[in-house]
């Protein structure tokens, strides 16, 4: 990651404690780029499985940029959880 700050906005569509979080993802400077993020949590033998889906991204370069951003976020989350 390049250290840039990004501040998307959105609305929560569905909140199921300990199971699912779904919300829209919008960039303030690109209102036509509304997409949908869904995070699902599922207990497994060694802890919790997290599945993240980001749908309705407008074009291929946006898909790749968001993939890189989410991958970086997942890496940071993993590091944080390992320190706990």
Backbone as XML, in Angstrom:
<?xml version="1.0"?>
<chain id="A" units="angstrom">
  <residue number="1" name="UNK">
    <atom name="N" x="0.841" y="-1.174" z="0.000"/>
    <atom name="CA" x="0.000" y="0.000" z="0.000"/>
    <atom name="C" x="0.884" y="1.233" z="0.000"/>
  </residue>
  <residue number="2" name="UNK">
    <atom name="N" x="0.370" y="2.289" z="-0.613"/>
    <atom name="CA" x="1.185" y="3.487" z="-0.772"/>
    <atom name="C" x="1.008" y="4.500" z="0.351"/>
  </residue>
  <residue number="3" name="UNK">
    <atom name="N" x="0.201" y="4.188" z="1.350"/>
    <atom name="CA" x="-0.006" y="5.096" z="2.466"/>
    <atom name="C" x="-1.073" y="6.143" z="2.225"/>
  </residue>
  <residue number="4" name="UNK">
    <atom name="N" x="-1.709" y="6.122" z="1.049"/>
    <atom name="CA" x="-2.777" y="7.073" z="0.756"/>
    <atom name="C" x="-3.975" y="6.801" z="1.647"/>
  </residue>
  <residue number="5" name="UNK">
    <atom name="N" x="-4.685" y="7.866" z="1.973"/>
    <atom name="CA" x="-5.898" y="7.722" z="2.782"/>
    <atom name="C" x="-7.100" y="7.676" z="1.858"/>
  </residue>
  <residue number="6" name="UNK">
    <atom name="N" x="-7.990" y="6.725" z="2.098"/>
    <atom name="CA" x="-9.202" y="6.580" z="1.302"/>
    <atom name="C" x="-10.384" y="6.550" z="2.261"/>
  </residue>
  <residue number="7" name="UNK">
    <atom name="N" x="-11.430" y="7.284" z="1.942"/>
    <atom name="CA" x="-12.569" y="7.407" z="2.846"/>
    <atom name="C" x="-13.884" y="7.109" z="2.125"/>
  </residue>
  <residue number="8" name="UNK">
    <atom name="N" x="-14.152" y="5.843" z="1.864"/>
    <atom name="CA" x="-15.437" y="5.514" z="1.246"/>
    <atom name="C" x="-16.581" y="5.701" z="2.236"/>
  </residue>
  <residue number="9" name="UNK">
    <atom name="N" x="-17.777" y="5.830" z="1.706"/>
    <atom name="CA" x="-18.978" y="5.918" z="2.525"/>
    <atom name="C" x="-19.916" y="4.790" z="2.117"/>
  </residue>
  <residue number="10" name="UNK">
    <atom name="N" x="-21.034" y="4.675" z="2.794"/>
    <atom name="CA" x="-22.013" y="3.658" z="2.424"/>
    <atom name="C" x="-23.051" y="3.481" z="3.506"/>
  </residue>
  <residue number="11" name="UNK">
    <atom name="N" x="-23.924" y="2.528" z="3.265"/>
    <atom name="CA" x="-25.006" y="2.214" z="4.195"/>
    <atom name="C" x="-24.961" y="0.731" z="4.525"/>
  </residue>
  <residue number="12" name="UNK">
    <atom name="N" x="-25.259" y="0.417" z="5.772"/>
    <atom name="CA" x="-25.362" y="-0.983" z="6.167"/>
    <atom name="C" x="-26.673" y="-1.553" z="5.644"/>
  </residue>
  <residue number="13" name="UNK">
    <atom name="N" x="-26.616" y="-2.696" z="5.001"/>
    <atom name="CA" x="-27.801" y="-3.368" z="4.480"/>
    <atom name="C" x="-28.246" y="-4.500" z="5.385"/>
  </residue>
  <residue number="14" name="UNK">
    <atom name="N" x="-27.258" y="-5.195" z="5.948"/>
    <atom name="CA" x="-27.604" y="-6.340" z="6.788"/>
    <atom name="C" x="-26.534" y="-6.534" z="7.853"/>
  </residue>
  <residue number="15" name="UNK">
    <atom name="N" x="-26.979" y="-6.695" z="9.088"/>
    <atom name="CA" x="-26.078" y="-6.958" z="10.206"/>
    <atom name="C" x="-26.636" y="-8.158" z="10.965"/>
  </residue>
  <residue number="16" name="UNK">
    <atom name="N" x="-25.882" y="-9.245" z="10.948"/>
    <atom name="CA" x="-26.243" y="-10.444" z="11.710"/>
    <atom name="C" x="-25.062" y="-10.692" z="12.645"/>
  </residue>
  <residue number="17" name="UNK">
    <atom name="N" x="-25.217" y="-10.376" z="13.939"/>
    <atom name="CA" x="-24.080" y="-10.492" z="14.864"/>
    <atom name="C" x="-23.383" y="-11.859" z="14.771"/>
  </residue>
  <residue number="18" name="UNK">
    <atom name="N" x="-22.052" y="-11.794" z="14.702"/>
    <atom name="CA" x="-21.181" y="-12.970" z="14.652"/>
    <atom name="C" x="-21.335" y="-13.805" z="13.383"/>
  </residue>
  <residue number="19" name="UNK">
    <atom name="N" x="-22.069" y="-13.291" z="12.378"/>
    <atom name="CA" x="-22.267" y="-14.065" z="11.148"/>
    <atom name="C" x="-22.049" y="-13.269" z="9.861"/>
  </residue>
  <residue number="20" name="UNK">
    <atom name="N" x="-22.679" y="-12.093" z="9.776"/>
    <atom name="CA" x="-22.681" y="-11.412" z="8.475"/>
    <atom name="C" x="-22.791" y="-9.904" z="8.635"/>
  </residue>
  <residue number="21" name="UNK">
    <atom name="N" x="-22.065" y="-9.192" z="7.763"/>
    <atom name="CA" x="-22.147" y="-7.744" z="7.662"/>
    <atom name="C" x="-22.152" y="-7.406" z="6.178"/>
  </residue>
  <residue number="22" name="UNK">
    <atom name="N" x="-23.183" y="-6.718" z="5.721"/>
    <atom name="CA" x="-23.268" y="-6.311" z="4.312"/>
    <atom name="C" x="-23.498" y="-4.810" z="4.255"/>
  </residue>
  <residue number="23" name="UNK">
    <atom name="N" x="-22.743" y="-4.136" z="3.375"/>
    <atom name="CA" x="-22.854" y="-2.679" z="3.274"/>
    <atom name="C" x="-22.467" y="-2.204" z="1.886"/>
  </residue>
  <residue number="24" name="UNK">
    <atom name="N" x="-23.023" y="-1.046" z="1.509"/>
    <atom name="CA" x="-22.624" y="-0.439" z="0.240"/>
    <atom name="C" x="-21.286" y="0.244" z="0.430"/>
  </residue>
  <residue number="25" name="UNK">
    <atom name="N" x="-20.578" y="0.416" z="-0.675"/>
    <atom name="CA" x="-19.250" y="1.018" z="-0.680"/>
    <atom name="C" x="-19.260" y="2.063" z="-1.784"/>
  </residue>
  <residue number="26" name="UNK">
    <atom name="N" x="-19.125" y="3.321" z="-1.395"/>
    <atom name="CA" x="-19.182" y="4.416" z="-2.362"/>
    <atom name="C" x="-18.000" y="5.352" z="-2.172"/>
  </residue>
  <residue number="27" name="UNK">
    <atom name="N" x="-17.435" y="5.809" z="-3.276"/>
    <atom name="CA" x="-16.378" y="6.816" z="-3.226"/>
    <atom name="C" x="-17.023" y="8.180" z="-3.383"/>
  </residue>
  <residue number="28" name="UNK">
    <atom name="N" x="-16.728" y="9.136" z="-2.486"/>
    <atom name="CA" x="-17.359" y="10.463" z="-2.562"/>
    <atom name="C" x="-17.189" y="11.144" z="-3.922"/>
  </residue>
  <residue number="29" name="UNK">
    <atom name="N" x="-16.071" y="10.936" z="-4.575"/>
    <atom name="CA" x="-15.832" y="11.590" z="-5.871"/>
    <atom name="C" x="-16.345" y="10.758" z="-7.052"/>
  </residue>
  <residue number="30" name="UNK">
    <atom name="N" x="-16.909" y="9.569" z="-6.794"/>
    <atom name="CA" x="-17.430" y="8.699" z="-7.850"/>
    <atom name="C" x="-18.753" y="8.073" z="-7.414"/>
  </residue>
  <residue number="31" name="UNK">
    <atom name="N" x="-19.831" y="8.859" z="-7.299"/>
    <atom name="CA" x="-21.105" y="8.318" z="-6.809"/>
    <atom name="C" x="-21.686" y="7.223" z="-7.706"/>
  </residue>
  <residue number="32" name="UNK">
    <atom name="N" x="-21.242" y="7.156" z="-8.952"/>
    <atom name="CA" x="-21.727" y="6.118" z="-9.866"/>
    <atom name="C" x="-21.056" y="4.766" z="-9.620"/>
  </residue>
  <residue number="33" name="UNK">
    <atom name="N" x="-20.123" y="4.712" z="-8.690"/>
    <atom name="CA" x="-19.373" y="3.487" z="-8.404"/>
    <atom name="C" x="-19.874" y="2.781" z="-7.153"/>
  </residue>
  <residue number="34" name="UNK">
    <atom name="N" x="-21.148" y="2.796" z="-6.867"/>
    <atom name="CA" x="-21.647" y="2.110" z="-5.679"/>
    <atom name="C" x="-21.489" y="0.600" z="-5.852"/>
  </residue>
  <residue number="35" name="UNK">
    <atom name="N" x="-20.889" y="-0.026" z="-4.873"/>
    <atom name="CA" x="-20.707" y="-1.466" z="-4.900"/>
    <atom name="C" x="-21.176" y="-2.043" z="-3.568"/>
  </residue>
  <residue number="36" name="UNK">
    <atom name="N" x="-21.092" y="-3.349" z="-3.428"/>
    <atom name="CA" x="-21.602" y="-4.017" z="-2.240"/>
    <atom name="C" x="-20.525" y="-4.913" z="-1.644"/>
  </residue>
  <residue number="37" name="UNK">
    <atom name="N" x="-20.284" y="-4.756" z="-0.343"/>
    <atom name="CA" x="-19.316" y="-5.574" z="0.388"/>
    <atom name="C" x="-20.092" y="-6.463" z="1.356"/>
  </residue>
  <residue number="38" name="UNK">
    <atom name="N" x="-19.754" y="-7.742" z="1.370"/>
    <atom name="CA" x="-20.353" y="-8.683" z="2.312"/>
    <atom name="C" x="-19.232" y="-9.420" z="3.028"/>
  </residue>
  <residue number="39" name="UNK">
    <atom name="N" x="-19.277" y="-9.401" z="4.343"/>
    <atom name="CA" x="-18.317" y="-10.122" z="5.170"/>
    <atom name="C" x="-19.098" y="-11.185" z="5.928"/>
  </residue>
  <residue number="40" name="UNK">
    <atom name="N" x="-18.664" y="-12.431" z="5.771"/>
    <atom name="CA" x="-19.309" y="-13.548" z="6.475"/>
    <atom name="C" x="-18.301" y="-14.178" z="7.429"/>
  </residue>
  <residue number="41" name="UNK">
    <atom name="N" x="-18.773" y="-14.538" z="8.610"/>
    <atom name="CA" x="-17.949" y="-15.212" z="9.614"/>
    <atom name="C" x="-18.557" y="-16.583" z="9.884"/>
  </residue>
  <residue number="42" name="UNK">
    <atom name="N" x="-17.669" y="-17.588" z="9.970"/>
    <atom name="CA" x="-18.135" y="-18.950" z="10.216"/>
    <atom name="C" x="-17.153" y="-19.633" z="11.152"/>
  </residue>
  <residue number="43" name="UNK">
    <atom name="N" x="-17.669" y="-20.203" z="12.247"/>
    <atom name="CA" x="-16.757" y="-20.901" z="13.159"/>
    <atom name="C" x="-16.185" y="-22.162" z="12.495"/>
  </residue>
  <residue number="44" name="UNK">
    <atom name="N" x="-14.901" y="-22.380" z="12.697"/>
    <atom name="CA" x="-14.233" y="-23.595" z="12.244"/>
    <atom name="C" x="-13.391" y="-24.118" z="13.403"/>
  </residue>
  <residue number="45" name="UNK">
    <atom name="N" x="-12.830" y="-25.308" z="13.248"/>
    <atom name="CA" x="-12.095" y="-25.956" z="14.345"/>
    <atom name="C" x="-10.986" y="-25.091" z="14.934"/>
  </residue>
  <residue number="46" name="UNK">
    <atom name="N" x="-10.272" y="-24.353" z="14.094"/>
    <atom name="CA" x="-9.123" y="-23.588" z="14.591"/>
    <atom name="C" x="-9.436" y="-22.123" z="14.857"/>
  </residue>
  <residue number="47" name="UNK">
    <atom name="N" x="-10.709" y="-21.727" z="14.747"/>
    <atom name="CA" x="-11.055" y="-20.333" z="14.995"/>
    <atom name="C" x="-12.267" y="-19.901" z="14.201"/>
  </residue>
  <residue number="48" name="UNK">
    <atom name="N" x="-12.094" y="-18.881" z="13.383"/>
    <atom name="CA" x="-13.189" y="-18.323" z="12.592"/>
    <atom name="C" x="-12.720" y="-18.106" z="11.156"/>
  </residue>
  <residue number="49" name="UNK">
    <atom name="N" x="-13.538" y="-18.541" z="10.220"/>
    <atom name="CA" x="-13.267" y="-18.291" z="8.802"/>
    <atom name="C" x="-13.970" y="-16.996" z="8.408"/>
  </residue>
  <residue number="50" name="UNK">
    <atom name="N" x="-13.250" y="-16.096" z="7.761"/>
    <atom name="CA" x="-13.794" y="-14.831" z="7.280"/>
    <atom name="C" x="-13.802" y="-14.878" z="5.763"/>
  </residue>
  <residue number="51" name="UNK">
    <atom name="N" x="-14.968" y="-14.639" z="5.171"/>
    <atom name="CA" x="-15.095" y="-14.566" z="3.716"/>
    <atom name="C" x="-15.576" y="-13.168" z="3.359"/>
  </residue>
  <residue number="52" name="UNK">
    <atom name="N" x="-14.838" y="-12.493" z="2.496"/>
    <atom name="CA" x="-15.177" y="-11.141" z="2.077"/>
    <atom name="C" x="-15.482" y="-11.165" z="0.582"/>
  </residue>
  <residue number="53" name="UNK">
    <atom name="N" x="-16.626" y="-10.618" z="0.218"/>
    <atom name="CA" x="-17.018" y="-10.510" z="-1.189"/>
    <atom name="C" x="-17.299" y="-9.046" z="-1.485"/>
  </residue>
  <residue number="54" name="UNK">
    <atom name="N" x="-16.722" y="-8.546" z="-2.569"/>
    <atom name="CA" x="-16.952" y="-7.158" z="-2.988"/>
    <atom name="C" x="-17.508" y="-7.219" z="-4.407"/>
  </residue>
  <residue number="55" name="UNK">
    <atom name="N" x="-18.791" y="-6.891" z="-4.557"/>
    <atom name="CA" x="-19.495" y="-7.042" z="-5.829"/>
    <atom name="C" x="-19.835" y="-5.694" z="-6.461"/>
  </residue>
  <residue number="56" name="UNK">
    <atom name="N" x="-20.141" y="-5.746" z="-7.744"/>
    <atom name="CA" x="-20.652" y="-4.609" z="-8.515"/>
    <atom name="C" x="-19.618" y="-3.509" z="-8.719"/>
  </residue>
  <residue number="57" name="UNK">
    <atom name="N" x="-18.339" y="-3.871" z="-8.703"/>
    <atom name="CA" x="-17.324" y="-2.866" z="-9.028"/>
    <atom name="C" x="-17.414" y="-2.556" z="-10.517"/>
  </residue>
  <residue number="58" name="UNK">
    <atom name="N" x="-17.223" y="-1.298" z="-10.905"/>
    <atom name="CA" x="-17.570" y="-0.863" z="-12.255"/>
    <atom name="C" x="-16.644" y="-1.307" z="-13.387"/>
  </residue>
  <residue number="59" name="UNK">
    <atom name="N" x="-15.377" y="-1.531" z="-13.116"/>
    <atom name="CA" x="-14.493" y="-1.911" z="-14.213"/>
    <atom name="C" x="-13.271" y="-2.646" z="-13.688"/>
  </residue>
  <residue number="60" name="UNK">
    <atom name="N" x="-12.550" y="-3.268" z="-14.590"/>
    <atom name="CA" x="-11.461" y="-4.174" z="-14.227"/>
    <atom name="C" x="-10.380" y="-3.520" z="-13.375"/>
  </residue>
  <residue number="61" name="UNK">
    <atom name="N" x="-9.965" y="-2.295" z="-13.689"/>
    <atom name="CA" x="-8.916" y="-1.675" z="-12.870"/>
    <atom name="C" x="-9.411" y="-1.398" z="-11.445"/>
  </residue>
  <residue number="62" name="UNK">
    <atom name="N" x="-10.697" y="-1.100" z="-11.295"/>
    <atom name="CA" x="-11.255" y="-0.913" z="-9.953"/>
    <atom name="C" x="-11.245" y="-2.228" z="-9.187"/>
  </residue>
  <residue number="63" name="UNK">
    <atom name="N" x="-11.530" y="-3.322" z="-9.872"/>
    <atom name="CA" x="-11.500" y="-4.645" z="-9.237"/>
    <atom name="C" x="-10.104" y="-4.940" z="-8.716"/>
  </residue>
  <residue number="64" name="UNK">
    <atom name="N" x="-9.111" y="-4.705" z="-9.528"/>
    <atom name="CA" x="-7.727" y="-4.986" z="-9.116"/>
    <atom name="C" x="-7.283" y="-4.086" z="-7.963"/>
  </residue>
  <residue number="65" name="UNK">
    <atom name="N" x="-7.643" y="-2.821" z="-8.011"/>
    <atom name="CA" x="-7.263" y="-1.899" z="-6.929"/>
    <atom name="C" x="-7.934" y="-2.286" z="-5.613"/>
  </residue>
  <residue number="66" name="UNK">
    <atom name="N" x="-9.201" y="-2.650" z="-5.676"/>
    <atom name="CA" x="-9.898" y="-3.066" z="-4.458"/>
    <atom name="C" x="-9.364" y="-4.399" z="-3.951"/>
  </residue>
  <residue number="67" name="UNK">
    <atom name="N" x="-9.036" y="-5.306" z="-4.855"/>
    <atom name="CA" x="-8.445" y="-6.575" z="-4.440"/>
    <atom name="C" x="-7.146" y="-6.328" z="-3.670"/>
  </residue>
  <residue number="68" name="UNK">
    <atom name="N" x="-6.322" y="-5.440" z="-4.190"/>
    <atom name="CA" x="-5.057" y="-5.115" z="-3.512"/>
    <atom name="C" x="-5.325" y="-4.474" z="-2.146"/>
  </residue>
  <residue number="69" name="UNK">
    <atom name="N" x="-6.300" y="-3.591" z="-2.078"/>
    <atom name="CA" x="-6.627" y="-2.936" z="-0.813"/>
    <atom name="C" x="-7.148" y="-3.919" z="0.220"/>
  </residue>
  <residue number="70" name="UNK">
    <atom name="N" x="-8.076" y="-4.787" z="-0.189"/>
    <atom name="CA" x="-8.620" y="-5.764" z="0.751"/>
    <atom name="C" x="-7.556" y="-6.775" z="1.173"/>
  </residue>
  <residue number="71" name="UNK">
    <atom name="N" x="-6.693" y="-7.156" z="0.252"/>
    <atom name="CA" x="-5.613" y="-8.092" z="0.594"/>
    <atom name="C" x="-4.695" y="-7.467" z="1.641"/>
  </residue>
  <residue number="72" name="UNK">
    <atom name="N" x="-4.371" y="-6.197" z="1.481"/>
    <atom name="CA" x="-3.556" y="-5.492" z="2.466"/>
    <atom name="C" x="-4.249" y="-5.404" z="3.812"/>
  </residue>
  <residue number="73" name="UNK">
    <atom name="N" x="-5.544" y="-5.131" z="3.786"/>
    <atom name="CA" x="-6.322" y="-5.057" z="5.020"/>
    <atom name="C" x="-6.349" y="-6.408" z="5.730"/>
  </residue>
  <residue number="74" name="UNK">
    <atom name="N" x="-6.533" y="-7.476" z="4.958"/>
    <atom name="CA" x="-6.544" y="-8.823" z="5.553"/>
    <atom name="C" x="-5.194" y="-9.147" z="6.187"/>
  </residue>
  <residue number="75" name="UNK">
    <atom name="N" x="-4.114" y="-8.734" z="5.527"/>
    <atom name="CA" x="-2.782" y="-8.949" z="6.094"/>
    <atom name="C" x="-2.611" y="-8.203" z="7.407"/>
  </residue>
  <residue number="76" name="UNK">
    <atom name="N" x="-3.097" y="-6.973" z="7.458"/>
    <atom name="CA" x="-3.013" y="-6.189" z="8.692"/>
    <atom name="C" x="-3.873" y="-6.812" z="9.792"/>
  </residue>
  <residue number="77" name="UNK">
    <atom name="N" x="-5.051" y="-7.303" z="9.428"/>
    <atom name="CA" x="-5.917" y="-7.957" z="10.405"/>
    <atom name="C" x="-5.248" y="-9.216" z="10.955"/>
  </residue>
  <residue number="78" name="UNK">
    <atom name="N" x="-4.644" y="-9.990" z="10.074"/>
    <atom name="CA" x="-3.947" y="-11.210" z="10.499"/>
    <atom name="C" x="-2.827" y="-10.869" z="11.488"/>
  </residue>
  <residue number="79" name="UNK">
    <atom name="N" x="-2.037" y="-9.864" z="11.176"/>
    <atom name="CA" x="-0.957" y="-9.436" z="12.055"/>
    <atom name="C" x="-1.505" y="-8.997" z="13.410"/>
  </residue>
  <residue number="80" name="UNK">
    <atom name="N" x="-2.555" y="-8.205" z="13.379"/>
    <atom name="CA" x="-3.175" y="-7.740" z="14.624"/>
    <atom name="C" x="-3.655" y="-8.908" z="15.479"/>
  </residue>
  <residue number="81" name="UNK">
    <atom name="N" x="-4.326" y="-9.856" z="14.860"/>
    <atom name="CA" x="-4.870" y="-10.992" z="15.610"/>
    <atom name="C" x="-3.772" y="-11.890" z="16.159"/>
  </residue>
  <residue number="82" name="UNK">
    <atom name="N" x="-2.658" y="-12.000" z="15.447"/>
    <atom name="CA" x="-1.541" y="-12.807" z="15.924"/>
    <atom name="C" x="-0.871" y="-12.174" z="17.135"/>
  </residue>
  <residue number="83" name="UNK">
    <atom name="N" x="-0.962" y="-10.852" z="17.252"/>
    <atom name="CA" x="-0.360" y="-10.138" z="18.375"/>
    <atom name="C" x="-1.221" y="-10.210" z="19.633"/>
  </residue>
  <residue number="84" name="UNK">
    <atom name="N" x="-2.491" y="-10.481" z="19.477"/>
    <atom name="CA" x="-3.422" y="-10.514" z="20.611"/>
    <atom name="C" x="-3.182" y="-11.703" z="21.495"/>
  </residue>
</chain>
